[in-house]
Amino acid sequence: MEMPTNVMPVVKAAARLAMVIGSLGALAGCASIPQRAWANGQAMSSSRAFQAVQSGDQSIDAHRRLQGTLNPRLLNYREVAYPAFGTWW
């Protein structure tokens, strides 16, 4: 005489395991910091304006200079010196 196999607890355990793995995967995506945001924070914290505000300078000029360092378009931007009127042909 064969014993009946109870499959339901195995299915529930597999579903719980899949939910835990999926939740951890979703949280790992939320916890990662994009490279651009990381570089922006490093650039801001190394600026003179940030150091001035951190040391207690609460003037409007210091805050404007700090805001100027937060331009994401200029992040890691290096201006290349091209000749004004080089050889065109």
Backbone bond lengths (Angstrom), bond angles and torsions (degrees), N, CA, C in turn:
res aa  C-N    CA-C-N  psi(-1)  N-CA   C-N-CA  omega(-1)  CA-C   N-CA-C  phi
1 M - - - 1.436 - - 1.525 108.27 -
2 E 1.339 115.37 130.14 1.466 120.32 -178.25 1.513 111.38 -91.25
3 M 1.325 114.31 146.59 1.463 120.16 178.22 1.528 107.96 -84.41
4 P 1.321 119.13 136.38 1.468 119.83 176.55 1.535 110.00 -71.51
5 T 1.333 116.07 134.59 1.458 120.11 179.76 1.518 109.21 -88.50
6 N 1.302 114.90 134.49 1.455 120.42 -179.63 1.527 107.59 -98.53
7 V 1.306 116.93 105.33 1.460 123.15 -174.26 1.525 111.67 -87.54
8 M 1.304 118.56 -21.26 1.454 122.36 -173.84 1.539 113.51 -59.31
9 P 1.328 122.33 -44.55 1.467 120.26 178.64 1.535 112.40 -63.82
10 V 1.314 117.32 -33.22 1.468 120.50 178.77 1.523 110.00 -67.77
11 V 1.320 117.16 -41.03 1.459 121.23 179.14 1.532 110.44 -66.32
12 K 1.325 116.93 -41.26 1.468 120.42 178.47 1.527 110.95 -64.43
13 A 1.316 117.09 -41.96 1.468 120.44 179.35 1.527 110.51 -65.27
14 A 1.322 117.44 -39.89 1.469 120.67 178.51 1.524 110.87 -66.23
15 A 1.334 117.08 -38.29 1.466 120.64 178.63 1.529 110.59 -67.07
16 R 1.324 117.03 -40.61 1.466 120.26 177.76 1.530 110.99 -64.48
17 L 1.321 115.78 -42.10 1.456 120.06 178.85 1.525 110.86 -63.02
18 A 1.323 117.10 -41.30 1.467 120.65 177.90 1.526 110.86 -64.64
19 M 1.323 117.71 -38.56 1.464 120.57 178.79 1.522 111.35 -67.12
20 V 1.337 117.61 -39.77 1.458 121.29 178.98 1.530 110.28 -65.67
21 I 1.319 116.74 -44.67 1.469 120.20 179.21 1.523 110.86 -64.31
22 G 1.315 117.54 -40.98 1.466 120.85 177.63 1.516 112.37 -65.06
23 S 1.320 117.15 -40.43 1.467 120.60 178.71 1.525 111.52 -66.04
24 L 1.323 116.83 -42.52 1.465 119.88 177.94 1.524 111.41 -64.91
25 G 1.320 116.74 -36.84 1.471 120.02 176.69 1.517 111.53 -65.01
26 A 1.321 117.10 -40.08 1.469 120.34 178.67 1.522 110.96 -67.36
27 L 1.319 117.31 -39.72 1.459 120.19 178.67 1.521 112.02 -68.49
28 A 1.305 117.33 -33.32 1.470 120.07 178.15 1.527 110.26 -65.59
29 G 1.325 117.42 -35.08 1.459 120.82 177.14 1.518 111.90 -68.76
30 C 1.319 117.33 -33.86 1.461 120.48 179.46 1.514 111.69 -75.83
31 A 1.309 117.41 -28.78 1.456 120.65 -174.57 1.518 112.99 -84.41
32 S 1.317 117.51 -15.56 1.463 118.18 -177.94 1.524 109.90 -76.52
33 I 1.315 115.94 141.00 1.457 121.70 -179.73 1.518 108.21 -102.51
34 P 1.323 117.97 124.44 1.469 119.10 179.14 1.525 111.41 -61.24
35 Q 1.319 115.20 149.94 1.463 121.26 -177.73 1.525 110.92 -60.23
36 R 1.326 116.68 -36.88 1.463 120.41 -178.48 1.528 111.43 -64.89
37 A 1.331 116.45 -42.30 1.463 119.99 179.23 1.527 110.87 -67.88
38 W 1.316 116.39 -37.76 1.459 120.06 178.76 1.527 110.50 -64.03
39 A 1.343 116.52 -44.89 1.467 120.67 179.44 1.524 110.92 -66.23
40 N 1.330 117.25 -34.87 1.455 120.58 178.71 1.530 110.30 -64.73
41 G 1.319 117.48 -41.10 1.451 120.89 177.55 1.520 112.32 -65.83
42 Q 1.320 116.31 -39.23 1.461 119.63 178.28 1.525 110.90 -66.68
43 A 1.330 116.26 -41.27 1.462 119.70 -179.66 1.527 110.44 -65.93
44 M 1.336 116.96 -38.85 1.450 119.68 -179.02 1.525 111.02 -68.83
45 S 1.330 116.89 -43.67 1.462 118.79 -175.62 1.524 112.57 -71.48
46 S 1.318 117.83 -18.22 1.464 119.33 178.52 1.527 112.84 -94.56
47 S 1.333 117.00 0.66 1.457 119.32 -178.33 1.529 111.04 -81.18
48 R 1.308 115.70 155.89 1.470 120.86 178.48 1.523 111.53 -67.97
49 A 1.332 116.35 -33.56 1.464 119.86 179.61 1.528 110.73 -64.80
50 F 1.321 116.95 -40.88 1.460 120.53 179.09 1.525 110.47 -64.91
51 Q 1.323 116.53 -42.19 1.461 119.95 178.88 1.527 111.36 -63.90
52 A 1.347 116.05 -36.57 1.462 119.53 179.02 1.526 111.34 -66.85
53 V 1.337 116.86 -42.96 1.464 120.22 -179.76 1.525 110.07 -68.53
54 Q 1.314 117.80 -39.12 1.458 120.85 178.87 1.528 112.46 -66.08
55 S 1.331 116.42 -28.69 1.458 118.67 -179.94 1.528 112.68 -87.55
56 G 1.331 117.79 3.37 1.457 120.23 171.93 1.512 116.10 115.48
57 D 1.314 118.63 -0.84 1.460 120.98 179.33 1.531 108.66 -76.60
58 Q 1.327 117.27 107.95 1.459 121.78 -177.45 1.526 112.22 -105.92
59 S 1.317 117.23 23.25 1.460 119.47 -178.35 1.526 110.87 -74.63
60 I 1.314 114.98 158.88 1.459 120.50 179.50 1.523 110.44 -64.88
61 D 1.315 116.55 -36.82 1.462 120.63 179.83 1.534 111.17 -63.03
62 A 1.308 117.13 -41.39 1.467 120.25 178.56 1.528 110.91 -64.64
63 H 1.316 117.72 -39.14 1.460 120.98 179.19 1.529 111.35 -70.58
64 R 1.317 117.42 -34.65 1.466 119.49 175.70 1.525 111.15 -66.32
65 R 1.337 116.22 -41.23 1.466 119.18 177.08 1.526 110.31 -64.11
66 L 1.324 117.20 -37.86 1.462 120.94 178.16 1.523 110.29 -65.75
67 Q 1.320 116.77 -41.20 1.459 120.28 179.00 1.529 110.74 -65.52
68 G 1.323 116.58 -32.80 1.458 120.06 178.12 1.513 113.32 -66.60
69 T 1.336 117.24 -25.31 1.464 119.51 178.63 1.516 112.31 -79.99
70 L 1.323 118.13 -8.58 1.459 121.42 -177.86 1.520 113.41 -92.88
71 N 1.313 118.50 14.13 1.454 120.98 -179.60 1.523 109.08 -73.10
72 P 1.354 118.54 110.79 1.463 119.48 -176.63 1.528 113.07 -69.82
73 R 1.322 117.43 -20.67 1.466 118.70 179.69 1.525 111.63 -73.20
74 L 1.322 116.90 -25.45 1.455 120.12 179.95 1.526 112.62 -95.32
75 L 1.317 116.78 4.28 1.447 120.73 -178.81 1.527 109.97 -68.91
76 N 1.282 116.91 126.20 1.467 124.22 -177.54 1.519 111.77 56.48
77 Y 1.301 117.21 28.82 1.465 122.28 -179.97 1.515 108.84 -92.26
78 R 1.297 115.26 127.83 1.454 120.48 176.48 1.521 108.19 -119.76
79 E 1.291 115.71 122.80 1.449 120.40 -178.34 1.526 109.12 -79.00
80 V 1.322 114.82 128.00 1.456 120.82 179.91 1.518 108.02 -96.56
81 A 1.316 116.87 129.67 1.460 121.23 -177.78 1.525 109.43 -82.99
82 Y 1.312 116.04 97.43 1.459 121.01 174.79 1.521 108.45 -90.39
83 P 1.311 117.87 148.16 1.465 118.62 175.60 1.520 109.77 -66.64
84 A 1.321 116.05 143.77 1.471 120.61 -175.89 1.529 111.26 -60.23
85 F 1.293 116.82 -49.83 1.466 120.50 178.70 1.525 107.74 -131.46
86 G 1.317 115.35 82.88 1.444 120.60 179.71 1.527 111.10 -80.39
87 T 1.285 115.76 -163.10 1.472 120.11 177.07 1.520 108.42 -74.68
88 W 1.306 116.87 121.57 1.452 121.44 -177.44 1.517 111.91 -94.34
89 W 1.312 117.36 -15.70 1.462 118.37 179.03 1.480 111.00 -139.79
